[in-house]
Amino acid sequence: MLMIRVSSQRPLGMLLRRSPLRMIRYFSSTLELPSDSYLPGDISSGTPLNVFTPKHDFSLRSTSSEVHDSIENPLSQGLTQKSIFSIISSSPRALELRFIRKWPNFFSELGRSNLSLSSSMIQKFLEQSVRFNVEPMDFVHNWQVIRSLGLSNDTTIRIFEELPFAFIGDGIDIGCKIEFLKKKAGVQLNEINSICQSYPEFLSFHINGRLKPLFSELYELGFSQEENRKLLLENPRLFLSLETGELSRCLSLLQGLKCRTSIKERILKLGRLRAALDVKLRIDFLCSYGLSRRDVFKILHVEPRTILYSLVDLEKKIEFLLQKIGYSIDFLVEFPDYLGVNLEKQIISRLQVVELLKSMGGLGMKVDLKHLVRLSRRKFYNLFVKPYSECEQIFGGSFGACIFDNSMKPKHPIGLWKLFKPQRYYNSHYDIRNMKGFMETMI
């Protein structure tokens, strides 16, 4: 690989103005990587060099030794070559000497705090520090403040990955949110660590604007602190992402369900709050496919069995509807009962029968989604399977064989009907004489 000898006092800008390719070769030889590994464009076609010069003039006013030190210093602190390339592409100023020279004290302070950061963490903070012009010691100070709240090292790293602005300047009042959860939900400190690792984004919520209205609504609906705590620990992201009024809307849907008692009992088996969160989970899932919330509420109201199916089963059904059958997601609004039937036992077997009849030319009508969903097993058998014997094997045999299969255990013992036969009363000679006398008076 080509190396370029450059005087330590000779600005690299002179070389760059003469030949951008030389600058590329200099960095590639320093980092021992191919020159095209960090260039998004084609050099030969005259594409401008967008590693340093388009974003900053650092390389134009730096000498070769300064550029070399800017790269060697992060490498000595544990950064990988891949991380340095990422920093160069996103925030070239992070490798300026005035920033790099401050990092030895920062790493020594982290060592005294018994804190070990990964290469990706160091890279992320380098980028954030340049973006918001943050001093390294401010980061250490905010880190120690968050650790003083009782949060573990892993939790603090998780917060920084999702909320880097919490370590900038005054940051956000994390302690206030933690105390609020302790008071309203009754959670312990070790449980706070679990919640923050699962859903650290809630720390950016305003207490008066988001958290307090949520818990006020929960208590107005009659849910106890223990119920709230249990569901909060089970799924922090789902629980804390509830917006004001959303839980009440889910509960009103559950109260207005018109279905069999057994289905409603299964939905409410684990309590009203758990059932409402299950409704919320399925609303968000169906909305992710492009349905409006109004349409999703309509689907759940018409077909409550959707709440009982897991998200994995619902995803299989929707993907089968979109990919295999070829219908759009809007068909669920017209046929919501598609989500309430068994995919393998009903939909797939019936679709195979229809496809076989199409290939045979024996289908004289247009088969819609209603034929696959709303027809009873007997009607579908009489309409599509019974006239064609080759379809019975796909459908699972003849309908009569399925109903009167000898392997099926009868519901009642044989001959039990005789016990329910009504007792016969014979007419006596006296009754016959009375009836004859009554009829003679009418003649």
C-alpha positions as CSV (number, residue, x, y, z in Angstrom):
1,M,0.0,0.0,0.0
2,L,1.4,3.4,-1.0
3,M,2.8,5.6,1.8
4,I,3.4,9.3,1.3
5,R,6.2,11.1,3.1
6,V,4.9,14.4,4.5
7,S,6.8,16.8,6.5
8,S,5.4,17.4,10.0
9,Q,5.3,21.1,9.3
10,R,3.8,20.9,5.9
11,P,0.0,21.4,5.9
12,L,-2.0,18.6,4.4
13,G,-4.2,21.1,2.7
14,M,-1.5,21.7,0.2
15,L,-1.5,18.0,-0.7
16,L,-5.2,17.9,-0.7
17,R,-5.5,20.8,-3.1
18,R,-3.0,19.2,-5.4
19,S,-4.4,15.6,-5.3
20,P,-7.3,14.4,-3.1
21,L,-6.3,10.9,-3.9
22,R,-3.1,11.4,-1.9
23,M,-5.0,12.3,1.2
24,I,-7.1,9.2,0.9
25,R,-4.0,7.1,0.6
26,Y,-2.5,8.7,3.6
27,F,-5.4,7.8,5.9
28,S,-5.8,4.3,4.4
29,S,-2.1,3.6,5.0
30,T,-2.3,5.0,8.5
31,L,-5.3,2.8,9.4
32,E,-4.1,-0.1,7.3
33,L,-7.4,-0.3,5.4
34,P,-8.4,-0.1,1.7
35,S,-8.8,3.5,0.6
36,D,-12.3,2.8,-0.8
37,S,-13.6,1.3,2.5
38,Y,-14.8,4.7,3.7
39,L,-15.6,6.5,0.5
40,P,-19.2,6.4,-0.6
41,G,-18.4,7.8,-4.0
42,D,-16.2,6.8,-7.0
43,I,-12.9,8.6,-6.9
44,S,-12.1,8.1,-10.6
45,S,-15.4,9.8,-11.7
46,G,-14.4,13.0,-9.9
47,T,-16.8,12.6,-6.9
48,P,-15.8,15.2,-4.2
49,L,-14.0,13.7,-1.2
50,N,-16.6,13.7,1.6
51,V,-14.6,12.3,4.4
52,F,-13.2,15.5,5.8
53,T,-13.3,18.4,3.5
54,P,-17.1,18.7,2.7
55,K,-18.0,18.7,6.4
56,H,-15.0,20.5,8.0
57,D,-11.7,22.1,7.1
58,F,-9.9,20.2,9.8
59,S,-7.6,18.5,7.3
60,L,-7.0,21.7,5.4
61,R,-5.4,23.4,8.4
62,S,-3.7,20.4,10.0
63,T,-0.3,18.9,9.6
64,S,0.4,15.2,9.0
65,S,1.6,14.7,12.6
66,E,-1.6,16.3,14.0
67,V,-3.8,14.0,11.8
68,H,-1.7,11.0,12.9
69,D,-2.1,11.9,16.6
70,S,-5.8,12.4,16.1
71,I,-6.1,8.9,14.9
72,E,-3.6,7.2,17.1
73,N,-5.0,8.7,20.3
74,P,-8.6,7.2,19.9
75,L,-7.0,3.9,18.9
76,S,-5.0,3.8,22.1
77,Q,-8.2,4.4,24.1
78,G,-9.9,1.3,22.8
79,L,-11.7,2.6,19.7
80,T,-11.7,0.2,16.7
81,Q,-10.9,1.2,13.2
82,K,-14.5,0.8,12.2
83,S,-15.6,3.2,14.9
84,I,-13.1,5.8,13.7
85,F,-14.4,5.5,10.2
86,S,-17.9,6.0,11.5
87,I,-16.8,9.1,13.4
88,I,-15.0,10.5,10.4
89,S,-18.1,10.1,8.3
90,S,-20.6,11.6,10.7
91,S,-18.6,14.0,12.9
92,P,-15.1,14.8,11.6
93,R,-14.6,17.5,14.3
94,A,-14.5,14.8,17.0
95,L,-11.0,14.0,15.9
96,E,-9.7,17.5,16.2
97,L,-6.8,17.8,18.6
98,R,-8.6,20.3,20.9
99,F,-11.2,17.6,21.6
100,I,-8.8,14.6,21.6
101,R,-6.4,16.2,24.1
102,K,-9.2,16.4,26.7
103,W,-9.9,12.7,26.6
104,P,-7.0,11.3,28.6
105,N,-8.3,13.0,31.8
106,F,-11.8,11.7,30.9
107,F,-10.6,8.1,30.7
108,S,-8.6,8.3,33.8
109,E,-11.7,9.6,35.7
110,L,-13.7,6.7,34.3
111,G,-11.0,4.4,35.5
112,R,-11.3,5.8,39.0
113,S,-15.1,5.4,38.9
114,N,-14.6,1.7,38.0
115,L,-16.6,2.3,34.7
116,S,-15.7,0.4,31.6
117,L,-17.2,1.6,28.3
118,S,-17.3,-0.3,25.1
119,S,-15.9,1.0,21.9
120,S,-19.4,1.8,20.6
121,M,-20.2,3.8,23.7
122,I,-17.0,5.8,23.4
123,Q,-17.8,6.4,19.7
124,K,-21.3,7.6,20.5
125,F,-20.2,10.0,23.2
126,L,-17.5,11.4,20.9
127,E,-20.1,12.2,18.3
128,Q,-22.5,13.6,20.9
129,S,-19.9,15.7,22.6
130,V,-19.0,17.4,19.3
131,R,-22.6,17.8,18.3
132,F,-23.6,19.6,21.5
133,N,-20.2,21.0,22.4
134,V,-20.0,19.1,25.7
135,E,-16.9,18.9,27.8
136,P,-15.8,15.3,28.8
137,M,-15.9,16.1,32.5
138,D,-19.5,17.3,32.2
139,F,-20.3,13.8,31.0
140,V,-18.5,12.2,34.0
141,H,-20.4,14.6,36.4
142,N,-23.8,13.7,34.9
143,W,-22.9,10.0,34.9
144,Q,-22.0,10.1,38.6
145,V,-25.3,12.0,39.4
146,I,-27.3,9.3,37.7
147,R,-25.4,6.5,39.4
148,S,-26.0,8.2,42.8
149,L,-29.7,7.6,42.3
150,G,-29.1,3.9,42.8
151,L,-29.1,2.8,39.1
152,S,-26.7,0.1,38.1
153,N,-23.9,0.6,35.6
154,D,-25.7,-1.4,32.9
155,T,-28.8,0.7,33.4
156,T,-26.9,3.9,33.1
157,I,-25.3,2.7,29.8
158,R,-28.7,1.8,28.5
159,I,-30.0,5.3,29.4
160,F,-27.1,6.9,27.5
161,E,-27.7,4.7,24.5
162,E,-31.3,5.8,24.2
163,L,-31.2,9.3,25.8
164,P,-27.7,10.8,25.3
165,F,-29.0,14.3,25.9
166,A,-29.6,13.2,29.6
167,F,-25.8,13.6,30.0
168,I,-25.6,17.0,28.4
169,G,-25.6,20.2,30.5
170,D,-28.3,20.0,33.1
171,G,-29.7,16.9,31.4
172,I,-33.2,15.7,32.4
173,D,-34.6,15.2,35.9
174,I,-34.3,11.4,36.1
175,G,-34.5,11.4,39.9
176,C,-37.9,13.0,39.9
177,K,-39.4,10.3,37.6
178,I,-37.9,7.6,39.7
179,E,-39.4,9.0,42.9
180,F,-42.8,9.4,41.1
181,L,-42.8,5.7,40.1
182,K,-41.8,4.6,43.7
183,K,-44.7,6.7,45.1
184,K,-47.5,5.9,42.6
185,A,-46.7,2.4,41.5
186,G,-44.9,1.1,44.7
187,V,-41.9,-0.2,42.8
188,Q,-38.5,-0.9,44.5
189,L,-35.1,0.3,43.4
190,N,-34.1,-3.0,41.8
191,E,-37.4,-3.0,39.9
192,I,-36.6,0.6,38.7
193,N,-33.4,-0.8,37.1
194,S,-35.4,-3.4,35.3
195,I,-38.0,-0.8,34.1
196,C,-35.2,1.7,32.9
197,Q,-33.4,-1.1,31.0
198,S,-36.6,-2.2,29.3
199,Y,-38.0,1.2,28.5
200,P,-35.6,4.1,29.2
201,E,-37.6,6.5,27.0
202,F,-40.1,7.1,29.7
203,L,-37.5,9.2,31.6
204,S,-38.0,11.9,29.0
205,F,-41.7,12.2,29.7
206,H,-43.1,15.2,31.6
207,I,-44.6,14.2,34.9
208,N,-47.5,16.7,34.8
209,G,-48.1,16.2,31.1
210,R,-47.8,12.4,30.8
211,L,-47.1,10.3,33.9
212,K,-49.5,11.9,36.4
213,P,-52.6,11.9,34.1
214,L,-51.9,8.2,33.3
215,F,-51.9,7.1,37.0
216,S,-54.8,9.4,37.8
217,E,-56.8,7.7,35.1
218,L,-55.8,4.2,36.4
219,Y,-57.0,5.1,40.0
220,E,-60.2,6.6,38.7
221,L,-61.0,3.4,36.8
222,G,-60.6,1.4,40.1
223,F,-57.3,-0.2,39.6
224,S,-55.2,-0.7,42.8
225,Q,-51.5,0.1,43.2
226,E,-50.6,-3.6,43.3
227,E,-52.4,-4.2,39.9
228,N,-50.5,-1.3,38.4
229,R,-47.2,-2.5,39.8
230,K,-47.7,-6.0,38.5
231,L,-48.5,-4.9,34.9
232,L,-45.8,-2.2,34.9
233,L,-43.1,-4.8,35.8
234,E,-44.5,-7.3,33.2
235,N,-44.4,-4.9,30.3
236,P,-43.0,-1.5,31.1
237,R,-43.0,-0.3,27.4
238,L,-46.7,-1.1,26.9
239,F,-47.8,0.2,30.2
240,L,-45.9,3.5,30.2
241,S,-46.7,4.2,26.5
242,L,-50.4,4.5,27.3
243,E,-51.8,7.9,26.4
244,T,-54.5,9.7,28.4
245,G,-57.9,8.2,27.6
246,E,-56.6,5.2,25.7
247,L,-57.1,2.8,28.6
248,S,-60.7,4.0,29.1
249,R,-61.5,3.4,25.4
250,C,-60.1,-0.1,25.6
251,L,-62.2,-0.9,28.7
252,S,-65.4,0.5,27.1
253,L,-64.7,-1.9,24.2
254,L,-64.5,-4.8,26.6
255,Q,-67.7,-3.9,28.3
256,G,-69.6,-3.7,25.0
257,L,-68.4,-7.1,23.6
258,K,-71.3,-9.2,22.3
259,C,-70.0,-12.7,22.2
260,R,-70.3,-16.1,23.9
261,T,-69.9,-16.0,27.7
262,S,-67.0,-18.5,27.5
263,I,-65.0,-16.2,25.2
264,K,-65.6,-13.2,27.4
265,E,-64.6,-15.1,30.4
266,R,-61.3,-16.2,28.7
267,I,-60.6,-12.5,27.8
268,L,-61.2,-11.3,31.3
269,K,-59.6,-14.2,33.0
270,L,-56.5,-12.3,34.2
271,G,-58.4,-9.1,35.1
272,R,-59.7,-6.0,33.4
273,L,-56.4,-4.2,33.3
274,R,-54.6,-7.1,31.7
275,A,-57.4,-7.5,29.2
276,A,-57.3,-3.7,28.4
277,L,-53.5,-3.9,27.8
278,D,-54.1,-6.9,25.5
279,V,-56.5,-4.9,23.5
280,K,-54.0,-2.0,23.3
281,L,-51.3,-4.4,22.1
282,R,-53.4,-5.7,19.3
283,I,-54.6,-2.2,18.3
284,D,-51.0,-1.1,17.9
285,F,-50.1,-4.3,16.0
286,L,-53.0,-4.0,13.5
287,C,-52.4,-0.3,13.1
288,S,-48.8,-1.1,12.1
289,Y,-50.2,-2.7,8.9
290,G,-51.9,0.6,7.9
291,L,-55.3,0.2,9.4
292,S,-56.8,3.2,11.2
293,R,-57.6,3.0,14.9
294,R,-61.3,3.3,14.2
295,D,-61.2,0.3,11.8
296,V,-59.2,-1.7,14.4
297,F,-61.8,-1.0,17.1
298,K,-64.5,-2.1,14.7
299,I,-62.6,-5.3,14.0
300,L,-62.1,-6.1,17.7
301,H,-65.8,-5.4,18.4
302,V,-67.1,-7.7,15.7
303,E,-64.5,-10.4,16.3
304,P,-63.5,-10.5,20.0
305,R,-61.6,-13.8,19.4
306,T,-58.8,-11.7,17.9
307,I,-57.9,-10.7,21.5
308,L,-57.3,-14.3,22.4
309,Y,-54.9,-15.1,19.6
310,S,-51.2,-14.3,20.1
311,L,-49.5,-11.7,18.0
312,V,-47.5,-14.5,16.3
313,D,-50.7,-16.2,15.2
314,L,-52.2,-12.9,14.0
315,E,-49.0,-12.1,12.1
316,K,-49.2,-15.5,10.3
317,K,-52.8,-14.9,9.4
318,I,-52.2,-11.4,8.0
319,E,-49.1,-12.4,6.1
320,F,-51.1,-15.3,4.6
321,L,-53.9,-13.0,3.6
322,L,-51.5,-10.5,2.0
323,Q,-49.0,-12.8,0.4
324,K,-50.7,-16.1,-0.3
325,I,-54.4,-15.1,-0.9
326,G,-53.4,-11.8,-2.4
327,Y,-55.9,-9.5,-0.6
328,S,-55.2,-6.1,0.9
329,I,-55.3,-5.4,4.6
330,D,-58.6,-3.4,4.1
331,F,-60.5,-6.7,3.6
332,L,-60.2,-7.3,7.4
333,V,-62.6,-4.4,7.9
334,E,-65.2,-6.2,5.8
335,F,-64.3,-9.7,7.0
336,P,-63.1,-9.3,10.6
337,D,-64.0,-12.9,11.4
338,Y,-61.0,-14.0,9.3
339,L,-58.8,-13.3,12.4
340,G,-61.0,-15.4,14.6
341,V,-60.9,-18.7,12.7
342,N,-58.1,-21.3,12.8
343,L,-55.7,-20.8,9.9
344,E,-54.4,-24.4,9.4
345,K,-57.7,-26.2,10.0
346,Q,-60.1,-23.9,8.1
347,I,-58.4,-21.3,5.8
348,I,-55.5,-23.3,4.4
349,S,-57.5,-26.5,3.8
350,R,-60.4,-24.7,2.1
351,L,-57.9,-22.7,-0.1
352,Q,-56.3,-25.9,-1.2
353,V,-59.6,-27.3,-2.3
354,V,-60.4,-24.1,-4.3
355,E,-57.0,-24.1,-6.0
356,L,-57.4,-27.7,-7.0
357,L,-60.9,-27.0,-8.5
358,K,-59.4,-24.1,-10.4
359,S,-56.7,-26.2,-11.9
360,M,-59.3,-28.8,-12.9
361,G,-61.6,-26.3,-14.4
362,G,-64.4,-27.4,-12.1
363,L,-64.9,-24.0,-10.4
364,G,-67.9,-22.3,-12.0
365,M,-68.1,-19.3,-9.6
366,K,-66.0,-16.6,-8.1
367,V,-64.7,-17.7,-4.7
368,D,-64.4,-14.8,-2.3
369,L,-63.0,-14.5,1.2
370,K,-66.5,-15.0,2.6
371,H,-66.5,-18.6,1.2
372,L,-63.3,-19.4,3.1
373,V,-64.4,-17.7,6.4
374,R,-68.2,-17.5,6.8
375,L,-69.4,-20.8,5.3
376,S,-70.0,-23.6,7.8
377,R,-68.1,-26.8,7.4
378,R,-71.2,-28.6,6.1
379,K,-72.1,-25.9,3.5
380,F,-68.5,-25.7,2.2
381,Y,-68.4,-29.5,1.9
382,N,-71.7,-29.7,0.0
383,L,-70.8,-26.9,-2.3
384,F,-67.1,-27.6,-3.2
385,V,-66.1,-31.0,-1.9
386,K,-68.9,-33.4,-2.2
387,P,-69.2,-33.3,-6.1
388,Y,-65.5,-34.0,-6.4
389,S,-64.1,-37.1,-4.7
390,E,-60.5,-36.0,-5.2
391,C,-61.1,-33.0,-2.9
392,E,-62.2,-35.1,0.1
393,Q,-58.7,-36.1,1.0
394,I,-57.5,-32.5,1.1
395,F,-60.6,-31.5,3.0
396,G,-60.1,-34.2,5.6
397,G,-62.5,-36.9,4.3
398,S,-66.2,-36.8,3.7
399,F,-68.3,-34.8,6.1
400,G,-70.3,-37.8,7.2
401,A,-67.1,-39.7,8.0
402,C,-65.9,-36.8,10.1
403,I,-69.1,-36.6,12.1
404,F,-69.7,-40.3,12.6
405,D,-66.2,-41.5,12.8
406,N,-66.0,-44.7,14.9
407,S,-62.8,-43.4,16.6
408,M,-64.8,-40.5,18.1
409,K,-66.1,-41.2,21.6
410,P,-69.9,-40.8,21.7
411,K,-71.3,-38.2,24.1
412,H,-73.8,-40.6,25.7
413,P,-73.8,-44.4,26.3
414,I,-75.5,-46.5,23.6
415,G,-79.2,-47.1,24.5
416,L,-79.4,-44.2,26.9
417,W,-82.3,-42.9,24.8
418,K,-84.5,-45.7,26.2
419,L,-84.3,-44.2,29.7
420,F,-85.8,-40.9,28.4
421,K,-88.7,-42.6,26.5
422,P,-91.9,-41.3,28.0
423,Q,-94.1,-43.8,30.0
424,R,-97.1,-45.1,28.2
425,Y,-100.5,-45.0,29.9
426,Y,-103.1,-47.5,28.8
427,N,-106.8,-46.6,28.7
428,S,-108.9,-48.5,31.2
429,H,-112.4,-50.0,30.5
430,Y,-114.0,-47.3,32.6
431,D,-112.3,-44.5,30.6
432,I,-113.5,-46.0,27.3
433,R,-117.1,-46.2,28.6
434,N,-117.1,-42.5,29.7
435,M,-115.7,-41.4,26.3
436,K,-118.4,-43.3,24.5
437,G,-121.1,-41.8,26.6
438,F,-119.8,-38.3,26.1
439,M,-119.8,-38.8,22.3
440,E,-123.4,-40.2,22.3
441,T,-124.7,-37.0,23.9
442,M,-123.2,-34.9,21.2
443,I,-124.9,-36.8,18.4
